[in-house]
Amino acid sequence: MSILDNLLKPDLNNSLLKKYHFSNKLMIPLLLSSLLTHNYDSNIYLKNTFHSANICNIAYHSYTSTSCIITDYIKPKNISLFARIFNLKCHSISTIGFMYYIFKNKSS
């Protein structure tokens, strides 16, 4: 598979699927640690580290899950390609937006 295929079809690559399953196991501990650092007065760099790790984890998990849904339910190749590109753009924009929000608002 080429790099573009791996990027647009992470559900068809075994190593990316292993990372997807590992990110599933990290989701609750990262959410809890992010919540704890947000509720208590802790170092802003520690907060931003947990928040950004949480955002990246959720974004990757959501992107791969949506890609699996596209593979299962959208069969025409041209519509599938459009949906995959739209999926990549939406998840990229939202991840960049959340990161920008976190690092712009240092007092969060």
Secondary structure, DSSP 8 states (H G I E B T S, - for coil): --HHHHHH-GGG-HHHHHHHHHHHHHHHHHHHHHHHHHHS---HHHHHHHHHHHHHHHHHHHHHHHHHHHHHH--SHHHHHHHHHHHHHHHHHHHHHHHHHHHH-TT-
